[in-house]
């Protein structure tokens, strides 16, 4: 029997994928979000009824069976309060996804960095092997019709298992792929010790027959696994493997971090009995995904240049991505346009941001205002940090501050011909990419 499901914060990269899952099942989907987006327009074309603007109680349509809300939604949200007053079942996105993980052979990709790329690679390997997985990921893939969701017919489910607010503790995977562990989301965890404790609890959820695929190059992995009873089935991967050189030759996306992601996918494939021939073929065809080193040839003032759109927003990701840009384009001038994501992250990782931009292998960087994440910021911290303060503290002539609206006019004067422009961040800075081809 088909259900009516309402999503509060339906435009989120994870929530929108789950909404597509229910649409694919034939359920009636409605939702709300503060602003429209490409993803919301896609959902509307698929048949979802979406309300844009401030959340209102009247957005909750009659006959709704279930309300799913984003972790960013506050408990005093009017739609959430109305649903509870009507005794409608209300669950968070992680809880809803957690219910799905119990119904499938779930492969959960976890870690501070590389989740989207690794999950994408794994999905394409499984598809190439004929295993027809259902996929819920945090990026859009061309192979999925420029979507972050794919409905398969098999028992396999591939998901990104996010550590933010310990979301992944809701999931019950049969396989966990663990890419790395670093300090992040310190507004929630407060310190690295709490991050480790949460990962330990998460790994304990692996079934007796479950498998952990872990990155041997991450020193924190040994710190984590050395303090807990290791899963019965543990498979390591490392850049020291002989396959790393082979993957470097065939991958279309650059950087050691992407070779590592591919090794994770290859190791997982072996766990499932997929031949290396199939895996290498799928990985060689992977063209990258939305905002993950997404290369576009563009023009400005009728002069050709290369624009790279990338989601990197944590200092370690920024460092790895800029290193990959320099390796791929060793002789070009590189301009990095960066939008810090969330005041809290900028505050807690301040010294790391300073170091990465002081040492960045680029010719110039523009840092614009911090992207304000609704529902996740503290007024006290917002007064402590800013993009201007960050640029001043970096104290390098090659790094300047500009408001977002002034970046493109500046680039029209600054850029000559043949430069590489990387537009980086997890907020709305990606909107700038399209301006370079107008």
C-alpha positions in Angstrom: 0.0 0.0 0.0 1.4 3.4 -1.0 2.1 6.0 1.7 2.2 9.7 1.9 5.5 11.0 3.2 6.5 14.6 4.0 10.1 15.6 4.2 11.2 18.7 6.2 14.4 20.0 4.6 13.8 18.0 1.4 16.6 19.8 -0.5 19.4 18.3 1.5 21.8 16.0 -0.4 20.9 13.0 1.7 17.2 13.7 2.4 16.5 14.4 -1.3 18.0 10.9 -2.2 15.7 9.2 0.3 12.8 11.2 -1.1 13.6 9.8 -4.5 13.7 6.3 -3.0 10.0 6.6 -1.9 9.0 8.2 -5.2 10.5 5.2 -7.0 8.4 2.9 -4.8 5.3 4.8 -5.9 4.7 6.6 -2.7 3.3 10.2 -2.7 6.1 12.6 -1.6 5.8 16.2 -0.4 8.3 18.4 1.3 9.6 21.8 2.2 12.8 23.8 2.2 13.9 27.4 2.8 15.2 27.9 -0.8 14.8 26.2 -4.1 17.7 24.4 -5.8 18.6 22.2 -8.7 17.9 19.1 -6.6 14.5 20.4 -5.5 13.5 21.2 -9.2 14.6 17.7 -10.0 12.3 16.3 -7.3 9.4 18.4 -8.6 9.9 17.0 -12.1 9.8 13.5 -10.5 6.4 14.3 -9.0 7.2 15.6 -5.5 5.1 18.6 -4.2 7.6 21.0 -2.6 6.9 24.2 -0.6 9.6 26.8 -0.7 10.1 29.5 2.0 9.7 29.6 5.7 8.3 26.3 7.2 4.6 26.5 7.8 2.2 24.2 9.5 -0.1 24.3 6.5 2.6 22.7 4.3 1.7 19.4 6.0 -0.8 17.9 3.6 -3.8 15.9 4.7 -3.4 12.2 5.0 0.4 12.2 5.6 1.6 8.8 7.1 5.1 9.7 7.9 7.2 12.9 8.4 11.0 12.7 7.8 13.1 15.7 8.9 16.6 16.8 8.3 19.0 16.7 11.3 19.4 20.4 10.8 15.6 21.0 11.5 15.0 22.5 15.0 12.5 20.9 17.4 10.3 24.0 17.3 9.8 23.7 13.6 6.1 24.4 12.9 5.6 21.5 10.5 7.2 19.1 13.0 5.1 20.4 15.8 1.9 20.0 13.7 2.8 16.4 12.8 3.3 15.5 16.4 0.1 17.2 17.4 -1.7 15.0 14.8 0.1 11.9 16.2 1.8 11.4 12.8 5.0 9.3 13.0 8.1 11.6 12.9 11.6 10.4 12.4 14.9 12.0 11.4 16.6 11.3 8.1 19.3 9.1 9.8 16.5 7.1 11.5 14.6 6.6 8.2 17.7 5.6 6.4 18.6 3.3 9.3 15.3 1.4 8.8 16.3 0.8 5.1 19.7 -0.5 6.0 18.0 -3.4 8.0 16.2 -4.4 4.9 19.2 -4.7 2.6 22.7 -6.0 2.4 24.1 -2.6 3.2 27.5 -1.3 2.3 28.1 1.9 4.3 31.0 4.2 3.3 32.2 6.2 6.3 35.0 8.6 7.2 35.9 12.3 7.3 36.9 12.5 3.6 36.2 10.7 0.4 32.8 9.2 1.2 31.0 10.4 -1.9 33.8 9.5 -4.4 34.3 6.1 -2.8 30.6 5.3 -2.6 30.3 6.4 -6.2 33.1 4.1 -7.3 31.7 1.2 -5.4 28.3 1.7 -6.9 29.7 1.7 -10.4 31.8 -1.4 -9.8 28.7 -3.3 -8.4 26.6 -2.2 -11.5 29.4 -3.3 -13.8 29.4 -6.7 -12.0 25.6 -7.0 -12.6 24.8 -6.7 -8.9 22.2 -3.9 -9.5 22.5 -2.0 -6.2 20.2 0.7 -4.8 22.3 3.8 -4.1 21.9 6.8 -1.8 24.9 9.1 -1.9 25.9 12.7 -1.2 26.7 13.7 -4.8 25.1 13.6 -8.2 26.4 11.1 -10.8 26.0 11.3 -14.6 25.5 7.6 -14.7 22.4 8.0 -12.5 20.9 10.7 -14.8 22.7 13.5 -12.8 21.0 12.2 -9.6 22.2 11.2 -6.1 20.0 8.2 -6.1 19.6 4.9 -8.0 16.9 2.3 -7.5 18.2 -1.2 -8.0 16.4 -4.6 -7.9 19.0 -6.6 -5.8 19.6 -7.0 -2.1 22.5 -4.5 -2.2 22.3 -1.0 -0.8 25.2 1.5 -1.0 25.0 4.5 1.3 27.2 7.3 2.7 27.2 6.9 6.5 27.8 10.4 7.8 29.3 10.9 11.3 27.7 14.3 11.8 25.6 14.2 15.1 26.5 10.5 15.2 24.0 9.8 12.4 25.7 6.6 11.4 24.8 5.0 14.7 21.3 4.5 13.2 22.6 2.2 10.5 23.1 -1.6 10.5 25.5 -2.3 7.6 26.9 -5.7 6.6 30.1 -4.0 5.3 31.7 -0.7 6.5 34.2 1.0 4.3 36.2 3.3 6.5 38.3 5.9 4.6 39.9 8.0 7.3 39.2 9.6 10.7 40.0 13.3 11.5 38.9 16.2 13.6 35.6 17.6 12.2 32.2 18.6 13.4 33.7 19.7 16.7 30.6 21.8 17.4 29.0 18.4 18.2 31.9 16.2 19.3 34.0 18.8 21.2 37.2 16.7 20.9 38.8 13.9 19.0 38.4 11.5 21.8 34.6 11.7 21.4 34.9 11.1 17.7 36.9 7.9 18.3 34.3 6.7 20.9 31.5 7.2 18.4 33.3 5.3 15.6 34.0 2.4 18.1 30.3 2.2 18.8 29.5 2.3 15.1 31.9 -0.5 14.3 30.4 -2.7 17.0 27.2 -2.7 15.1 28.8 -4.9 12.4 27.1 -8.3 12.3 29.2 -11.3 13.3 29.6 -12.0 9.7 30.2 -8.4 8.7 33.3 -7.0 7.2 35.3 -3.8 7.8 37.4 -2.4 4.9 39.9 0.0 6.4 42.5 2.4 5.2 45.9 1.2 6.4 47.5 4.6 5.6 45.5 6.4 8.2 47.4 6.3 11.5 44.3 7.0 13.5 42.8 3.8 12.1 45.2 1.8 14.3 44.4 4.0 17.2 40.7 3.2 16.7 41.0 -0.5 16.0 43.7 -1.1 18.6 41.3 -0.1 21.4 38.4 -2.3 20.4 37.7 -5.9 19.6 38.3 -6.0 15.8 35.7 -7.3 13.5 36.0 -11.0 12.6 36.6 -10.0 9.0 39.0 -7.1 8.5 40.4 -6.1 5.1 43.1 -3.4 4.7 43.9 -1.3 1.7 46.9 1.0 1.2 48.7 3.2 -1.3 51.7 0.8 -0.8 49.8 -1.9 -2.7 51.1 -2.8 -6.2 47.6 -2.0 -7.5 48.0 1.7 -6.6 50.4 2.2 -9.6 47.9 0.4 -12.0 45.0 2.5 -10.7 47.0 5.8 -11.2 47.4 4.9 -14.9 43.7 4.4 -15.5 41.9 6.8 -13.3 40.5 9.9 -14.9 40.5 11.9 -11.7 43.9 12.9 -10.2 45.5 12.8 -6.7 46.7 10.1 -4.3 43.4 10.6 -2.3 41.5 9.3 -5.3 43.8 6.4 -5.8 43.1 5.6 -2.2 39.4 5.8 -2.8 39.7 3.5 -5.7 41.7 1.0 -3.6 38.8 1.0 -1.1 36.4 0.2 -3.9 38.7 -2.5 -5.3 39.1 -4.1 -1.8 35.3 -4.1 -1.3 34.8 -5.7 -4.7 37.1 -8.5 -3.8 35.1 -9.0 -0.5 32.0 -9.6 -2.7 33.8 -11.9 -5.1 33.9 -9.4 -8.0 36.8 -10.0 -10.4 39.6 -7.4 -10.6 39.0 -7.2 -14.4 35.4 -5.9 -13.8 36.6 -3.5 -11.1 39.4 -2.0 -13.1 37.1 -1.6 -16.1 34.5 0.3 -14.0 37.1 2.4 -12.2 38.7 3.4 -15.5 35.4 4.6 -16.8 34.6 6.7 -13.7 34.5 10.3 -14.8 34.0 11.9 -11.4 30.9 13.3 -9.8 29.2 16.6 -9.1 31.6 19.0 -7.4 34.3 16.4 -6.9 37.2 17.7 -9.1 34.6 18.5 -11.8 36.5 20.0 -14.7 34.8 22.4 -17.1 36.3 24.2 -20.1 35.1 27.8 -19.9 35.6 31.3 -21.3 36.0 34.7 -19.9 36.5 37.8 -22.1 36.5 35.3 -25.0 39.6 33.7 -23.5 39.7 30.0 -22.7 40.4 28.7 -19.3 39.8 25.6 -17.2 37.4 25.8 -14.2 37.3 23.1 -11.6 34.4 22.8 -9.2 35.2 21.0 -5.9 33.4 20.3 -2.6 36.5 20.4 -0.5 35.9 22.3 2.8 38.0 20.7 5.4 41.7 21.7 5.6 42.9 18.1 4.7 40.6 18.0 1.7 41.7 21.4 0.5 45.3 20.4 0.8 44.8 17.1 -1.1 42.7 18.8 -3.8 45.1 21.7 -4.4 48.1 19.2 -4.5 46.2 17.3 -7.2 45.5 20.4 -9.2 49.2 21.3 -9.2 50.2 17.8 -10.2 47.7 17.7 -13.1 48.5 21.3 -14.3 52.2 21.8 -13.3 52.8 24.7 -15.7 49.6 26.7 -15.4 48.8 29.6 -13.1 46.3 28.5 -10.5 43.6 30.7 -8.9 41.7 29.2 -6.0 38.3 30.7 -5.0 37.3 29.4 -1.6 34.2 29.7 0.5 34.6 28.5 4.1 31.8 26.3 5.2 30.2 27.0 8.6 31.5 29.4 11.3 32.0 26.6 13.8 34.3 24.5 11.5 36.3 27.7 10.7 36.6 28.4 14.4 37.6 24.9 15.6 40.0 24.3 12.7 41.4 27.8 12.5 45.1 26.9 12.7 44.7 24.2 10.1 43.0 26.6 7.6 45.9 29.1 8.1 48.5 26.5 7.4 46.9 25.0 4.4 46.6 28.4 2.6 50.0 29.6 3.8 51.6 26.5 2.1 49.1 26.0 -0.8 50.9 25.3 -4.2 48.9 28.0 -6.0 49.5 31.5 -7.4 46.5 33.3 -5.9 43.6 32.6 -3.6 40.4 34.5 -3.1 38.5 33.8 0.2 34.9 34.9 0.4 32.5 35.2 3.3 31.8 32.1 5.4 28.7 30.1 4.4 26.2 30.3 7.2 24.7 26.8 7.8 21.1 27.3 9.1 20.5 25.7 12.4 24.1 24.9 13.1 25.7 28.2 14.1 26.3 29.8 17.5 26.1 33.6 17.7 29.1 33.8 20.0 31.3 32.0 17.5 30.0 34.0 14.5 31.4 37.1 16.3 34.8 35.4 16.7 35.6 34.4 13.1 35.2 35.9 9.6 36.7 35.5 6.1 38.4 38.9 6.5 40.0 37.8 9.8 41.1 34.5 8.2 42.8 36.3 5.3 44.5 38.7 7.7 45.8 35.8 9.8 47.1 33.9 6.7 49.1 37.0 6.0 50.2 36.1 2.5 50.0 38.5 -0.5 48.7 35.8 -2.7 45.6 35.4 -0.5 42.9 38.1 -0.6 39.3 38.6 0.6 36.4 39.5 -1.7 32.7 39.5 -1.2 31.0 36.8 -3.4 29.4 39.4 -5.7 32.8 41.0 -6.5 34.6 37.8 -7.4 33.6 37.4 -11.0 34.2 41.1 -11.9 37.6 40.8 -10.3 38.4 37.6 -12.3 37.4 39.3 -15.6 40.2 41.8 -15.0 42.7 39.4 -13.4 42.6 36.4 -15.7 44.4 36.4 -19.0 44.5 33.1 -20.7 45.1 29.5 -19.8 44.7 29.8 -16.0 43.2 27.1 -13.9 40.4 28.3 -11.7 39.3 26.1 -8.8 36.1 27.0 -7.1 36.0 25.3 -3.8 33.6 24.8 -0.8 30.5 23.0 0.4 28.2 26.0 0.4 26.7 27.9 -2.6 30.0 29.0 -4.1 29.4 26.4 -6.9 26.9 28.9 -8.4 29.9 30.9 -9.5 31.0 28.2 -11.9 28.2 28.9 -14.5 29.2 32.6 -14.6 32.5 31.7 -16.3 30.8 30.3 -19.4 28.4 33.3 -20.0 
